[in-house]
Structure formats: C-alpha cells, structure tokens
C-alpha cells in the first residue's frame, strides 16, 4: 500500500522524486524565502489536497502548498510507527482504586496520524501507557461516557454524568471519580455536579488540558496525576476542578467546583477560584496540602443524588443600551428562570425594569449577579438596586454568574414555587455563597509555604 495515499498524484510524484517518505524530517524552502523544518505527516481526510502536512518542533501542524515550494530536502530519515503500543501495566497489590470517566476534551484525545483526526483514548491501559507514574499510585478503571466538544455540553448531559458518578460510587466503591472534560465549560459542569451529588464518599474531580498530549508543552500529564492524587488523598468530598496552578510543571490547584472560572484562553494556569481560596495544592511529587479549611468531608451515609436540571433557564449579560425585548423574548418563549449579569453591585438600565417586572409577575424567577469578577452584589446601596429588589429580583450574593445559572436550573427542576425558589437560592448549600466578603483578589496566587 502506498504510504503517501491521501495526497494528490501531483504531491505524491513530487515527494517520491525527492525520496521523501511519511515521518521523514524535512527542510522546505518556501518561495517567500521562509525556511520550514518539521516531520512530514500523512494527509488528513479534510484539507487542501495540493498541500503537504508538516509537524513543527513546537508541536503545531501546518500545511504548505506544493506549488509554493522552491526546494525541499531530507534532514533525517525516520519511520516511527503511527500506532501507540499499549502495554499491560505492572500494578502493585493493594493500590487505592480511582475511577476515570471520559466525556471528551483535549485531555481525553490523541491524534490518529492515518487520518489527522483526533480520537478519544480512555481505557485504563491507555492511561497507564501515557502515564506510567500511575502504576505505583492507583488502580485505575476507565470508561468513556460520551465524547463531545466542551461547547456542546448541556444540562441533560450533566444529568447523565451525575447519574453515572452516583452509580460508580454506589456499586464500585472508588476513593474518588475523575472526569475528563473540555476546559471551556468545565466550570459549569463542576458546579452542576456539586449541586446534583451531595453527601459523597469521595471527591468528584474534573480535569482537562489546555494543550494536547502530542505537544511538548502539554499540561495533561501533571493534571491527571494531580487529579488522581486528589482522589486518593483529599479529606474533602466535593465536586472540584484540578488544573495547573502556574505555567510551569510544578503544581496543580484544587478549585471548588462552584467557585471556579476559566480566566485565560490558552495558558496552562487558566483556572482561578473566585471569592474563595482553592481547597488544596498538589505538587509535582504528589503531595497534597490543604489551603482552605472549609470543605465538605467524605461521608458513608449514602449519596444524595438529585440529578435533574431545568433547561429553560437563561444567563444574560447586561450591556449599555440593552433593550427590554430581550427579556420579553425569554418570557414569550416560556423560560422559567433568568440570571442577569448586572453592573457593579447588581444593576441594569431603567428601560429593563418593566420587562423584568412582567417576567416576575408571570412566575419567572429572576436572579441578579455581577459582571465584576470579585466581590458580591449589594442591591440596597443605590436606588436602582432597591427598585429591582422591590419588584422581586433575587440577589445572587457572591455567586459567580455561571454558578447562579446552574443552581437556578437545578432548583427549578425541583420546584417552581417562587417563595421556595427564593429560599433555596439564598441558602448556602455547598459553599457556593460566603456569608461575608473579604478583600481577597486572586491572583496573585497565595502559595507561600504550601510548596515546601
């Protein structure tokens, strides 16, 4: 079989004339004068058929049209197998058991060089093959629940994850459950599992990667190891997010699921706890040290699983000039709840007041949060806040908007009686609300004394 299959006849003839084969390292002189060095990859199914695909030393792939190449030469002949050999792990007896569940995302994927596509890898053997350090740390079971892009996550999938986690804890008895998840909506899912699963016997740990495992700068290895350590050693039993705490491979932070947000599109230390300290820090050597003394402890009294979410809840951001028809549309479409990201202490423009009042009169729950990152809303300071309170808007305290959105969705699946919803929204259930706000701005990270 022609290993250049997939490339056009023009490209195959060109490469064969130079004696170049797949996985050879080549140097390309572009007509622009640019010199490009990298490894020739098989052509993916999608892409320009007149281009060759080159993996650069920095881990990125680029395509170069053959008719833009002045010359090309072989730097190094190489024929590595595109298949990853997966060996049986050598496990020590008596290791603690950790259950992995794959839902998608960068961390639960690998590149298939035959097609150029990204596919899930989430068997225990594959995890051990990528992270042999786990062989002395934990007995891992793994399964893929589904494999989706992070942006395709939705409330009905939160329900499936929660139901699966509850079943695993009740029937398998692991020390903790680790969920591989895309980073973009990880905070939403972490909050959802926090409300849906309470009185847990162990932590539920969401882990992801900002950079894929085939890149030299990948963060997946340390994140997975730290997540496993958290499952085994943590005294707390909450839904948490474990990700890099710095841009280096030196430690990860354990963030409470209802207090975490992704702050950066691509940095490895993208996640931060908001209005709270992280629960713990896990260093490169696998040591876990508590940072936050407030947490929910492991319980053997039986899981409380309330896994349903109302999908007719909206999260909207107020902006200058916003018109009332946006609220009216949600009312007309039959939504049951609206969370608003207001300005400052919890305000919106006067033109929205009548629409919000209509929504509340028709039984829709309206919750106010702030667009500010840190701090809490206080709708008793200025007249506009008082006006909103008087028409029945519920203050979101110091909850981040994403958590308020998830909490309202969860509550409305249980009850739509306005007084009961208000009571539950203002009740601190899993440390999603702090009774008082401290002037804690974070970053900078408070890591002094916790890495030693």
Secondary structure, DSSP 8 states (H G I E B T S, - for coil): --TTTTS-HHHHHHHHHTT--TT-EEEEEETTS-EEEEEEE---SSS-TTEEEEE-TTS-EEEEEGGGEEEEEEEE-----SS---------TT--EEEEEEEESGGGEEEETTTTEEEE---HHHHHHH-GGGGGT-EEEEEEEEEE-GGG--HHHHHHHHHHHHHHHHHH--SEEEEE--STTHHHHHHHHHHHEES-SS-EEEE--SS-TTSTT--HHHHHHHHHHHHHH-SB-SEEEEEESSSSTTEEEEEEGGGEEE--SS-TT-EEESSS--SEEEETTS-EEE--S---B---S--EE-----S-EEEEE--TT--THHHHHHHHTT-SEEEEEEBTTTB--GGGHHHHHHHHHTT-EEEEEESSSSS---TTSSHHHHHHHHTT-EE-TT--HHHHHHHHHHHHTT---HHHHHHHHTS-SSSSS-SS-------S---TTT--
